[in-house]
Amino acid sequence: MKKCLIIGYGWLGKPLVDSLLKEGNEVWATTTLEEKGSEMLKNGIHPIVLTSEFGQITWQNKHIHDFDVVILLWPPFDQVLPSMKTVFANLRFKTLVFTSSTGVYFSSNAPITEDSPIDVTHKASMMELFIQDHIDSKIVILRLAGHIGPGRHPLNFMLRSQKPLSNGDAVVNLVQQTDMIQAIKLATTIDFPSGIYNVCAPEHPTRAEYYGGLAKKWLNQDLQIASGNIGKLIDGTKITRESSFEYSHSITDIDELDFIKDNI
C-alpha cells in the first residue's frame, strides 16, 4: 500500500484514482472546488481543496504533507510555474511522476525519441525544467501523446471546427487512457527507473487514414482533408524496453458513443 497524492482530479485523474483505490492504496487528490471535495470523501478519497485566484493555485494549509508518491497531472496553464512552487513547498515525497506532453517536441519526419530536441518555450517543457531544478526526489516524466478514451477524441474537435483537416499525410500520435493509467501506476513502483519516457501507441496511420476512416465509419461523414506532412512520429518504445510496460489497447478501439453527433 502506498500513500499517493494526485494533483489534478480530472479526465485522467478520476479513473487513475479509482484504479489506485482498488489496489488498496491510500489516495489523496486536489481540487479547487469545495463541492468536489465532498464528492471525493464519499468515494474514499482524501480531498485537498486548493485555492485559485487570478489564475494561480495556492495551498492554504501550511502543514507539510508526506507521501510515498505524488502524481502531477496538471496541463500547462498561464500561472502553472508559481502554482507548482507554492504547492510543492508544502509536500515531501519519495517519487514524483509528472505527465508531460509530446507537444514539447518540434515537428520532424524522423522518429522522435526522448533524446530529440525540445521547444524550451513550451509550457510543458518549462514545467519539466522546474521539476528537474527544484525536486530532489526520484522523478519520472511521462510525455504523453494525444489522449483518447471515454468521451474524448480529437475527431470531436475537428468536426466542431468545420475546417479541413490539415497535413493529412502526417501520422497520428495517440494513446488510450487505459494505457496511460497503466504507465503512470508502473512509474510509481520502486523498480521503475527514473527518467523521461514517451508514452505513445505504436500505431501511426496517417491523419487522413485514421480520422477520415473514423468519420466515415461512425458518422457517415467525409472529412475535408488537405495534403501536407508537417507533423511528428513519436517513438514510444523506450518505456517498453526499460520496464515491464506494454501497450495493450489499440487506437482503433473506439467507443461509438464518443462519435454520436449529440455528443460533439
Backbone as a ProteinNet text record, in pm:
[ID]
protein_1_A
[PRIMARY]
MKKCLIIGYGWLGKPLVDSLLKEGNEVWATTTLEEKGSEMLKNGIHPIVLTSEFGQITWQNKHIHDFDVVILLWPPFDQVLPSMKTVFANLRFKTLVFTSSTGVYFSSNAPITEDSPIDVTHKASMMELFIQDHIDSKIVILRLAGHIGPGRHPLNFMLRSQKPLSNGDAVVNLVQQTDMIQAIKLATTIDFPSGIYNVCAPEHPTRAEYYGGLAKKWLNQDLQIASGNIGKLIDGTKITRESSFEYSHSITDIDELDFIKDNI
[TERTIARY]
83.7	0	87.7	54.4	127.2	33.8	93.6	20.7	46.2	-58.8	-45	-121.8	-64.5	-133.5	-145.4	-268	-293.6	-322.7	-239.8	-261.6	-324.8	-456.3	-531.3	-632.4	-753	-856.8	-956.9	-913.3	-997	-1016.8	-1016.7	-1046.4	-953.1	-826.3	-730.6	-718.6	-729.9	-711.8	-817.8	-943	-1050.8	-1035.2	-1019.2	-1002.5	-871	-767.6	-641.6	-663.1	-732.6	-762.2	-842	-944.4	-1026.2	-939.8	-847.5	-761.2	-667.2	-612.4	-523.2	-596.9	-720.8	-800.5	-832.4	-865.6	-898.4	-780.7	-659.6	-540.8	-499.2	-583	-559.6	-472	-446.2	-362.7	-443.5	-375.5	-437.8	-418.8	-529.5	-522.8	-577.3	-498.5	-538.1	-545.5	-630.6	-640.1	-674.4	-626.8	-651.5	-768.9	-832.3	-938	-946.4	-1001.1	-1025	-1172.8	-1251.5	-1395.8	-1436.4	-1496.2	-1539.9	-1635.1	-1730.5	-1829.8	-1765.9	-1657.8	-1589.4	-1518.5	-1472	-1410.1	-1506.9	-1632	-1734.4	-1759	-1758.8	-1776.5	-1661.7	-1540.5	-1424.1	-1435.1	-1475.1	-1487.8	-1581.8	-1693.2	-1790.5	-1731.1	-1631.1	-1569.7	-1441.2	-1415.4	-1299.1	-1168.9	-1177	-1058.3	-1040.2	-916.6	-887.2	-870.6	-961.3	-950.3	-857.2	-787.9	-713	-766	-837.8	-900	-800.3	-761.7	-670.4	-749.7	-685.5	-749.9	-696.7	-786.9	-748	-788.9	-689.3	-715.3	-628.3	-693.6	-624.2	-539.4	-591.7	-525.2	-414.9	-382.1	-277	-338.9	-289.3	-339.3	-247.8	-307.4	-228.5	-274.7	-184	-208	-231.7	-352.6	-388.1	-337.3	-342.8	-297.8	-145.9	-80.3	65.8	133.1	52.9	110	180.3	301.5	375.2	317.7	282	225.8	332.9	335.1	430.2	357	414.6	356.4	466.3	425.7	518.2	532.6	418.6	417	329.7	379.1	298	289.2	167.4	145	87	163.7	122.7	60.9	-70.2	-143.7	-184.1	-139.1	-178.3	-133.5	-221.5	-177.1	-114.5	-40.5	15.8	-95.4	-77.4	-165.7	-81.5	-136.8	-57.1	24.5	-36.1	31.4	76.8	111.2	142	272.3	372.8	500.4	490	433.1	415.7	319.7	223.1	132	206.8	294.3	374.6	465.2	521.1	612.7	543.5	424.7	354.8	303.4	262.4	213	327.3	437.2	547.9	616.1	601.1	658.8	594.8	477.8	404.6	407.8	497.7	499.4	637.6	636.8	755.2	712.1	798.4	761.1	886.1	869.8	980.7	990.9	874.7	871.7	773	812.7	722.3	706.8	581.8	551.8	479	533.1	471.8	431.1	304.4	256.2	272.1	380.8	409.5	343.8	395.1	330.4	434.2	400.3	486.4	479	393.6	388.9	517	605.3	731.7	827.3	803.5	895.2	862.4	966.4	948	896.6	828.9	784.8	906.2	894	1004.3	950.9	1005.4	965.8	1045.1	1149.2	1226.1	1162.2	1176.8	1121.8	1176.7	1088.1	1124.5	1138.3	1256.5	1282.7	1297	1319.2	1335.1	1459.1	1552.6	1674.3	1659.4	1545.1	1523.4	1513.1	1547	1538.2	1394.4	1382.4	1250.3	1244.3	1124.2	1099.5	1095.5	1199	1207.6	1110.4	1048.3	947.7	808.8	792.2	664.5	641.6	520.1	494.2	516.8	488.7	516.2	665.7	747.9	893.4	935.6	874.8	906.9	871	760.1	721.6	824.2	869	971.1	1098.7	1143.6	1267.4	1254	1136.7	1112.9	1128.2	1067.4	1074.2	1218.9	1290.2	1427.9	1518.7	1486.4	1568.7	1534.2	1409.5	1363	1330	1322.4	1282	1402.5	1428.6	1541.3	1501.3	1373.4	1327	1340	1308.5	1304.8	1200.7	1235.8	1147.4	1127.6	1002.7	968.2	880.3	922.8	845.3	792.1	661.4	595.4	541	598.5	549.8	440.4	316.3	200.6	166.8	132.6	83.1	-62.9	-127.4	-266.1	-356.3	-446.1	-530	-656.6	-686.2	-815.7	-870.6	-1002.4	-1066.7	-1209	-1270.7	-1412.4	-1444.4	-1531	-1577	-1472.6	-1362.1	-1256.6	-1188.6	-1191.6	-1122.5	-1099.9	-980.6	-952.6	-1051.1	-1112.6	-1206.7	-1321.9	-1363.1	-1471	-1436.8	-1313.3	-1271.1	-1259.7	-1215.3	-1202.9	-1338.7	-1439.4	-1572.6	-1636	-1606.1	-1659	-1602.4	-1474.1	-1408.9	-1461.2	-1512	-1567	-1464.7	-1337.7	-1230.6	-1168	-1108.5	-1042.5	-932.2	-917.1	-810.4	-677.6	-585.4	-457.6	-357.5	-258.4	-148.1	-196.8	-281.1	-339.7	-240.2	-119.9	-19.2	70.1	59.7	135.1	69.3	145.5	92.4	34	-48.3	-107.4	-20	-25.8	44.9	-54.8	-107.5	-215.8	-189.6	-260.4	-251.8	-383.3	-426.1	-551.5	-537.8	-647.8	-648.8	-603.4	-649.1	-614	-463.8	-398.9	-253.6	-181.4	-234.9	-174.4	-178.2	-291.8	-306.3	-208.7	-195.1	-102.2	41.6	77.4	213.4	239.1	141.7	156.8	172	86.7	94.4	227.7	273.6	401.1	515.8	505	609.8	619.9	516.7	519.5	588	622.7	680.8	830	881.6	1020	1118.6	1091.2	1187.6	1186.5	1084.8	1077.6	1189.5	1270.1	1383	1338.7	1406.1	1378.1	1419	1364.1	1397.5	1276.3	1293.1	1188.5	1147.8	1015.6	963.7	848.3	854.1	738.3	636	508.6	401	309.8	328.9	257.3	237.8	116.7	87	172.7	209.7	298.6	232.3	100.4	30.1	38.4	79.2	93.2	34.2	-97.7	-158.1	-153.2	-173.2	-176.7	-303.4	-300.6	-417.5	-537.7	-513	-622.2	-683.1	-597.6	-646.4	-724.6	-666.9	-725.3	-852.2	-841.3	-957.2	-1062.1	-1015.1	-1109.7	-1186.7	-1115.8	-1181.6	-1281.6	-1247.1	-1339	-1463.7	-1444.3	-1558.6	-1655.4	-1600.9	-1686.2	-1754.5	-1680.3	-1733.8	-1842.1	-1815.3	-1905.7	-2010.9	-1976.6	-2068.4	-2117.9	-2065.9	-2101.6	-2078	-1963.8	-1925.7	-1792.6	-1777.2	-1649.7	-1577.8	-1462.3	-1383.3	-1316.7	-1310.7	-1228.4	-1084.9	-997.4	-859.8	-763.4	-677.5	-576.1	-446.4	-372.1	-245.4	-140.3	-27.3	81.2	127	253.8	306.3	387.3	349.4	416	358.6	438.8	391.2	505.3	473.5	571.7	547.2	649.7	635.2	702.2	621.4	671.9	706.6	830.2	875.1	849.4	755.4	720	772	884.7	931.8	1027.9	1086.2	1183.4	1121.8	998.2	933.7	911	893.5	875.6	1008.8	1116.8	1249.7	1304.6	1272.5	1334.2	1243.9	1123.9	1032.5	944.5	851.3	759.6	635.6	631.6	512.4	494.1	367.9	330.6	205.8	200.8	78.7	-23.4	-138.5	-236.5	-365.5	-378.5	-503	-474.9	-538.8	-520.2	-591	-536.6	-601.6	-726.5	-749	-872.3	-983.7	-953.3	-1056.7	-1135.8	-1241.2	-1316.4	-1457.3	-1507.3	-1645.6	-1730.6	-1826.9	-1905.8	-1980.6	-2006.3	-2076.5	-1995.4	-1863.1	-1780.1	-1808	-1870.6	-1888.9	-2035.2	-2123.8	-2262.8	-2273.5	-2345.7	-2347.8	-2388.3	-2480.4	-2525.6	-2415.2	-2310.4	-2200	-2089.9	-2105.6	-1998.9	-2027.7
-119.4	0	125	219.2	345	460.4	565.8	689.5	779.5	804.3	873.6	1004.9	1105.2	1231.2	1252.8	1275.3	1306.8	1456.2	1529.1	1671.7	1689.1	1707.2	1716.6	1604.6	1629.3	1525.8	1549.3	1516.1	1540.7	1416.1	1433	1323.4	1205.2	1231.2	1123.8	1091.4	1193.5	1173.9	1086.2	1103.4	1027.1	875.9	826.2	680.8	630.3	715.2	676.1	655.8	749.4	737.2	610.3	585.2	464.6	338.8	335.3	217.9	203.3	313.8	309.1	264.3	311.6	272.1	122.5	71.4	-70.6	-158.7	-105.3	-182.6	-163.5	-94.4	-83.7	30.5	126.8	241.6	348	428.5	544	662	719.9	819.2	954.2	1057.3	1195.5	1258.8	1358.8	1428	1574	1658.4	1801.7	1844.6	1951.4	2014	2159.7	2242.3	2382.7	2407.4	2300.3	2312.3	2242.6	2317.6	2260.5	2143.3	2159.8	2053.8	1925.8	1940.1	1820.4	1750.2	1828.8	1769.1	1679.4	1722.2	1639.5	1510.9	1522	1403.4	1305.6	1358.1	1272.5	1193.5	1261.7	1194.5	1075.3	1093.2	985	865.1	892.1	786.3	731.7	767.5	712.9	783.6	905.9	984.1	1094.3	1119.8	1230.7	1357.2	1454.4	1573.6	1679.6	1748.7	1868.1	1979.7	2072.5	2181.2	2296.2	2325.2	2435.1	2558.6	2672.9	2799.5	2849.4	2894.9	2952.3	3098.7	3186.4	3329.3	3393	3464.1	3528.3	3427.8	3307.2	3205.5	3130.5	3167.6	3097.9	3012.8	2889.7	2795.9	2797.9	2807.6	2814.3	2708.9	2672.6	2572.4	2646.6	2639.2	2718	2656.7	2525.1	2457.2	2448	2518.6	2525.5	2405.6	2309.3	2186.7	2107.4	2059.7	1980.5	1839.1	1794.7	1661.4	1566.9	1444.2	1342.5	1236.7	1201.9	1099.5	1007.7	887.5	799.2	846	880	917.4	1040.3	1133.5	1244.7	1233.9	1241.9	1233.9	1366.3	1439.7	1571.1	1557.4	1583.2	1568.9	1704.1	1813.6	1944.1	1962.6	2010.6	2056.3	2194.7	2241.9	2377.3	2482.8	2582.9	2699.9	2821.3	2940.6	3063.3	3074.5	3045.8	3061.2	2927.1	2834.1	2700	2695.8	2770.8	2763.4	2818.2	2938.8	2981.7	2892.4	2833.5	2739.9	2615.9	2563	2446.8	2480	2599.7	2639.6	2638.9	2697.5	2704.5	2568.3	2483.6	2350.4	2261.5	2257.5	2169.8	2214.6	2342.1	2390.6	2323.6	2263.5	2200.6	2047.9	1993.9	1849.6	1790.2	1667.5	1581.1	1447.2	1388	1262.6	1191.5	1061.3	979	980.3	984.4	976.7	1077.3	1145.3	1234	1182.1	1164.3	1129.9	1248.7	1301.3	1415	1372.4	1393.8	1363.4	1487.2	1490	1597.8	1565.3	1622.6	1609.7	1593.2	1514.2	1505.6	1634.4	1726.9	1858.3	1937.2	1893.3	1965.3	1948.3	1847.5	1821.2	1907.8	1935.1	2003.3	1903.8	1954.2	1868	1808.4	1682.8	1614.4	1491.6	1463.8	1342.8	1221.3	1244.3	1134.2	1092.7	966.1	923.6	1008.3	1046.6	1132.6	1047.9	1051.8	980.5	1081.1	1028.7	1113.2	1201	1166.9	1246.8	1354.2	1359.6	1459.7	1598.9	1703.4	1840.2	1875.3	1959.1	2005.7	2157.5	2207.5	2351.3	2398	2465.4	2504.7	2617	2677.4	2780.7	2721.6	2593.5	2526.3	2516.8	2546.4	2548.5	2412.7	2304	2171.6	2150.9	2204.1	2197.8	2276.7	2393.5	2475.3	2401.9	2329.8	2251.2	2141.1	2074	1970.7	2028.8	2141.2	2202.7	2248.8	2301.6	2342	2221.6	2110.9	1989.6	1942.1	1939.3	1890.7	1981	2109.7	2205.8	2213.6	2178.5	2203.7	2078.8	1962.2	1840.5	1748.7	1708.9	1621	1473.3	1444.8	1306	1240	1111.5	1039.8	1103.7	1123.6	1189.9	1099.4	1080.6	1014	1109.5	1142.7	1230.1	1146	1140.4	1066.3	1167	1169.4	1258.2	1185.3	1222.4	1152.7	1206.5	1115.7	1153.1	1198.2	1222.8	1267.4	1170.7	1225	1142.8	1097.5	969.2	918.6	825.4	817	733.3	778.7	737.8	768.3	916.7	948.2	1085.9	1181.1	1130.2	1219.5	1162	1239.4	1200.3	1323.9	1339.1	1458.2	1480.6	1373.2	1390	1481.5	1476.9	1565.2	1710.8	1749.1	1887.9	1923.6	1829.9	1855.7	1881.3	1803.8	1821.4	1951.8	1991.1	2118.7	2236.7	2227.9	2341.6	2365.1	2258.8	2267.4	2322.9	2295.5	2334.1	2207.7	2216	2097.5	2047.5	1917.9	1857.9	1886.3	1949.3	1985.1	1870.1	1873.1	1776.3	1632.7	1598.6	1465	1353	1384.1	1280.6	1257.9	1345.5	1325	1214.1	1153.1	1040.6	1087.9	1002.7	1034.8	978.4	1044.9	1001.1	1006.7	891	883.9	772.4	777.7	669.8	664	541.5	519.1	552.9	600.2	634.2	517.3	398.1	280.8	257.1	273.6	256.1	367.1	488.9	597.6	565.5	516	483.5	373	272.2	163.5	213	303	357.9	440.4	519.9	603.2	515.6	416.3	329.2	254	207.5	136.7	229.6	357.1	455	483	449.1	472	359.2	251	135.9	157.1	86.7	104.9	74	-30.1	-76	6.5	91.1	167.2	272.1	277.9	371.6	516.1	606.8	748.5	788.9	900.5	947.9	997.3	1015.6	1068	958.3	942	835.9	888.8	863.4	887.8	777.1	814.6	715.7	739.5	657.3	674.4	537.8	507.1	378	357.2	232.3	205.7	219.6	240.2	253.7	398.9	416.1	550.4	561.3	540.9	566.2	715.1	750.5	892.3	955.4	1086.4	1157.8	1135.5	1133.5	1112.1	973.7	872.4	735.7	720.3	771.4	747.2	828.8	960.3	1044.8	1035.1	1025.1	1009.2	879.4	772.6	643.1	641	703.8	707.2	790	904.2	989.2	915.2	837.8	762.8	646	575.6	455.9	489.5	587.7	614.4	719.8	815.6	927.3	936.5	848	850.3	989.3	1047.9	1178.9	1168.3	1251.2	1260.8	1386	1365.6	1479.3	1547.9	1679.5	1752.8	1744.5	1696	1671.1	1739.8	1822.7	1892	1812.1	1815.7	1743.3	1815.5	1748.3	1802.5	1699.2	1705.3	1605.2	1667.8	1788.1	1850.9	1791	1721.1	1655.5	1590.1	1484.6	1414.7	1265.2	1189.3	1045	1010	993.6	973	826.1	801.2	666.5	644	556.1	527.8	394.4	347.7	212.9	208.9	321.6	319.2	262.2	301.5	255.4	104.4	47.4	-97.9	-170.8	-105	-166.9	-161.8	-56.7	-35.9	-74.3	-123.1	-165.4	-277.6	-320	-427.9	-375	-245.3	-186.9	-237.8	-262.3	-298	-220.6	-175.8	-112.6	-222.1	-210.1	-318.7	-278.3	-150.1	-104.3	-29.3	-75.8	-15.1	119.5	211.2	341.1	328.5	210	186.5	130.2	101.3	53.7	174.3	207.8	329.9	294.7	369	356.6	444.2	384.5	460.3	577.2	572.1	683.5	812.2	800.5	919.6	996.6	932.8	996.4	1015.9	1001.4	1035.7	1186.4	1233.3	1376.9	1462.1	1412.4	1491.9	1515.3	1432.1	1446.9	1538.2	1587.1	1664.6	1814
0	0	0	-85.3	-93.3	-56.5	-2.1	21.9	-97.4	-175.6	-304	-304.3	-366.5	-390.6	-540	-586.2	-726.2	-735.9	-808.7	-829	-966.3	-967	-1091.7	-1102.1	-1051	-1043.3	-1155.9	-1279	-1395.4	-1479.4	-1611.6	-1704.8	-1683.9	-1660.5	-1636.7	-1488	-1403.9	-1261.5	-1197.4	-1237.4	-1173.9	-1192.7	-1316.5	-1330	-1271.8	-1270.4	-1206.1	-1056.7	-993	-850.1	-822.7	-904.9	-886.2	-890.7	-985.2	-1000.3	-881.6	-833.6	-717.6	-591.7	-574.9	-459	-461.7	-579.3	-591.4	-553.5	-569.8	-535.7	-390	-311.9	-168.8	-124.6	-214.3	-179.3	-105.6	-25	38.8	-55.2	-100.3	-206.8	-161	-187.5	-170	-308.2	-323.8	-452.7	-429.3	-518.9	-506.5	-592.2	-549.8	-626.9	-585.8	-673.5	-637.7	-610.6	-604.7	-583.9	-454.5	-362.9	-235.2	-255	-349.6	-369.6	-421.8	-500.4	-548.8	-432.8	-334.5	-216.4	-141.3	-131	-64.8	-142.2	-274	-359.6	-339.5	-329	-307.6	-178.2	-71.1	58.5	50.3	-20.3	-34	-108.6	-193.6	-273.7	-212.2	-86.2	-17.7	-46.7	-99.1	-133.4	-29.3	10	98.9	13.6	25.2	-60.3	-1.4	-88.7	-52	-140.3	-79.8	-156.4	-168.2	-290.2	-319.6	-359.6	-348.6	-384.1	-517.6	-602.9	-731.4	-734.3	-751.5	-755.2	-862.3	-954.3	-1066.1	-1144.7	-1158	-1238	-1168.1	-1043.7	-969.1	-860.5	-848.4	-749.4	-627.8	-510.6	-387.6	-288.2	-199.1	-95.4	34.6	88.1	205.7	336	344	465.7	464.9	556.1	555	621.9	665.8	722.4	611.9	638	540	535	416.1	397.4	340.8	391.5	345.5	264.3	148.5	62.4	10.4	-25.2	-97.2	-241.3	-301.7	-443.3	-464.5	-543.6	-591.6	-743	-796.5	-941.4	-987	-1066	-1114.2	-1252.6	-1261.6	-1387	-1447.3	-1388.1	-1441.5	-1584.9	-1670.7	-1802.1	-1786.7	-1884.7	-1875	-1870.3	-1785.3	-1784.7	-1748.4	-1762.6	-1756.4	-1627.8	-1514.8	-1385.7	-1327.5	-1414.3	-1365.6	-1285.4	-1322.6	-1250.6	-1108	-1087.2	-947.8	-870.6	-939.9	-872.5	-826.2	-911.4	-873.6	-754.9	-756.4	-648.6	-513.4	-506.8	-377.9	-332.9	-427.5	-390.2	-342.1	-416.8	-378.3	-249.4	-213.1	-87.2	33.3	14.3	124.9	119.3	38.7	18.5	42.3	94.4	95.3	36.9	-44.7	-110.6	-160	-187	-235.2	-387	-454.7	-600.5	-655.7	-763.9	-836.9	-979	-1021.1	-1159.6	-1221.8	-1330.2	-1398.9	-1539	-1572.2	-1706.9	-1794.1	-1868	-1961.2	-2095.4	-2202.6	-2333	-2443.4	-2544.3	-2662.8	-2744.8	-2702.6	-2765.8	-2747.3	-2656.9	-2634.9	-2752.5	-2837.6	-2948.8	-3069.7	-3148.3	-3275.9	-3379.1	-3481	-3591.5	-3660.9	-3700.4	-3768	-3839.2	-3956.7	-4028.7	-3982.3	-3903.8	-3845.5	-3713.6	-3675	-3546	-3431.6	-3339.1	-3226.7	-3101.5	-3041.9	-2918.2	-2803.6	-2685	-2567.7	-2575.1	-2664.4	-2682.8	-2789.8	-2856.4	-2961.1	-2899.4	-2975.5	-2922.3	-2882.8	-2781.2	-2738.7	-2745.2	-2752.6	-2752.3	-2606.8	-2562.7	-2422	-2388	-2490.3	-2462.9	-2443	-2469.7	-2447	-2296.7	-2250.5	-2106	-2040.5	-2112.5	-2055.1	-2036	-2127.8	-2111.2	-1988.7	-1969.9	-1853.2	-1724.2	-1725.2	-1607.4	-1580.9	-1687	-1671.4	-1610.6	-1664.1	-1616.2	-1471.4	-1435.3	-1296.3	-1204.3	-1241.7	-1161	-1147.4	-1258.4	-1255.6	-1171.5	-1168.1	-1093.9	-945.6	-908.6	-771.9	-691.2	-754.6	-684.2	-666.5	-542	-512.4	-509	-505.9	-500	-637.2	-640.4	-768.1	-859.1	-986.2	-1082.8	-1203.9	-1242.8	-1368.5	-1447.9	-1568.7	-1656.6	-1771.8	-1783.6	-1890.9	-1992.2	-2110.3	-2215.8	-2293.1	-2263	-2318.7	-2457.3	-2547.4	-2680	-2668.2	-2780.2	-2780.3	-2706.1	-2622.7	-2535.6	-2608.6	-2598.2	-2643.3	-2536.7	-2531.5	-2430.9	-2409.8	-2300	-2276	-2289.2	-2384.2	-2402.1	-2455.6	-2508.7	-2555.1	-2678.8	-2785.8	-2908.6	-2993.8	-3054.6	-3136	-3249.7	-3299.2	-3409.5	-3370.9	-3244	-3199.5	-3223.1	-3189.7	-3206.7	-3354.7	-3434.7	-3578	-3641.2	-3599.7	-3656.1	-3607.9	-3484.7	-3435.1	-3513.7	-3549.8	-3614.8	-3755.6	-3819.5	-3955.2	-4054.2	-4026.8	-4118.6	-4175.8	-4294.7	-4349	-4256.4	-4248.5	-4170.6	-4239.9	-4170	-4230.4	-4221.7	-4309.3	-4306.7	-4300.9	-4397.3	-4399.1	-4417.3	-4468.1	-4490.5	-4368.3	-4267.9	-4143.9	-4063.2	-3971.7	-3895.1	-3762.7	-3702.5	-3572.2	-3461.2	-3346.6	-3225.8	-3110.6	-3073.7	-2976.2	-2876.8	-2763.9	-2665.9	-2590.1	-2562.2	-2491.9	-2342.7	-2282.7	-2141.1	-2054.3	-2085.9	-2005.3	-2004.2	-2118.8	-2124.5	-2048.8	-2052.8	-1975.5	-1826.4	-1781.2	-1638.9	-1599.2	-1683.2	-1651.6	-1646.5	-1738.5	-1738.9	-1613.4	-1574	-1453.8	-1330.1	-1316.7	-1198.7	-1194	-1308	-1311.7	-1272.6	-1312.8	-1281.4	-1131.7	-1055.5	-910.8	-834.9	-903.2	-834.4	-809	-711.5	-668.9	-781	-859	-959.4	-1087.3	-1104.7	-1229.6	-1230.2	-1338.1	-1340	-1359	-1290.8	-1310.9	-1452.5	-1498.8	-1633.2	-1707.6	-1838.3	-1926.6	-2023.9	-2041.6	-2128.3	-2212.3	-2341.9	-2427	-2404.5	-2403.3	-2394.9	-2514.2	-2616.8	-2743.5	-2806.4	-2845.9	-2906.9	-3031.7	-3061.3	-3175.1	-3311.3	-3315.2	-3444	-3492.4	-3618.9	-3673.4	-3814.3	-3829	-3960.6	-3991.2	-4117.2	-4149.7	-4091.4	-4076.9	-4026.1	-4117.2	-4248.7	-4343.8	-4325.9	-4312.8	-4296.6	-4166.7	-4058.6	-3926.9	-3905.6	-3913.6	-3885.7	-3995.8	-4119.9	-4229.9	-4218.2	-4179.6	-4164.1	-4050.3	-3937.8	-3824.4	-3856.1	-3921.6	-3955.6	-4046.5	-4138.9	-4231.6	-4161.1	-4075.7	-4011.4	-3910.5	-3821.5	-3711.1	-3742.2	-3827	-3850.1	-3993.6	-4079.3	-4221.1	-4281.8	-4242.8	-4294.4	-4366.7	-4469.3	-4538.5	-4490.6	-4428.1	-4381.9	-4500.1	-4494.1	-4588.7	-4539.5	-4625.1	-4582.6	-4677.8	-4621.5	-4700.7	-4697	-4807.4	-4812.1	-4727.9	-4708.2	-4626.7	-4526.9	-4488.9	-4395.6	-4282.3	-4241.7	-4127.9	-4000.1	-3927.5	-3806.2	-3730.9	-3657.7	-3575.5	-3584.5	-3555.5	-3539.3	-3406.9	-3303.5	-3168.2	-3145.3	-3105.7	-3072.2	-2923	-2892.7	-2754.2	-2704.7	-2758.8	-2724.4	-2606.1	-2567.3	-2456.6	-2329.7	-2298.2	-2176.4	-2178.5	-2297.9	-2308	-2296.5	-2334.1	-2324.4	-2182.1	-2108.7	-1977.7	-1860.6	-1891.3	-1785.3	-1837.4	-1755.6	-1795.6	-1867.7	-1895.8	-1957.8	-2100.4	-2136.1	-2273	-2311.8	-2435.8	-2487	-2513.1	-2449.7	-2457.6	-2527.5	-2565.4	-2626.7	-2757	-2862.3	-2994.2	-3001.6	-3081	-3100.2	-3187.4	-3240.8	-3317.8	-3230.4	-3103.3	-3010.6	-2961.4	-3032.4	-3007.5	-2961.4	-2864.1	-2820.7	-2912.6	-2978.9	-3075.4	-3011.4	-2881.3	-2815.8	-2822.1	-2836.7	-2848.4	-2976.2	-3071.4	-3202	-3241.2	-3145.2	-3171.8	-3185.7	-3285.3	-3316.6	-3197.2	-3113.7	-2999.9	-2898	-2904	-2810	-2863.8	-2985.4	-3048.7	-3036.3
[MASK]
++++++++++++++++++++++++++++++++++++++++++++++++++++++++++++++++++++++++++++++++++++++++++++++++++++++++++++++++++++++++++++++++++++++++++++++++++++++++++++++++++++++++++++++++++++++++++++++++++++++++++++++++++++++++++++++++++++++++++++++++++++++++++++++++++++++++

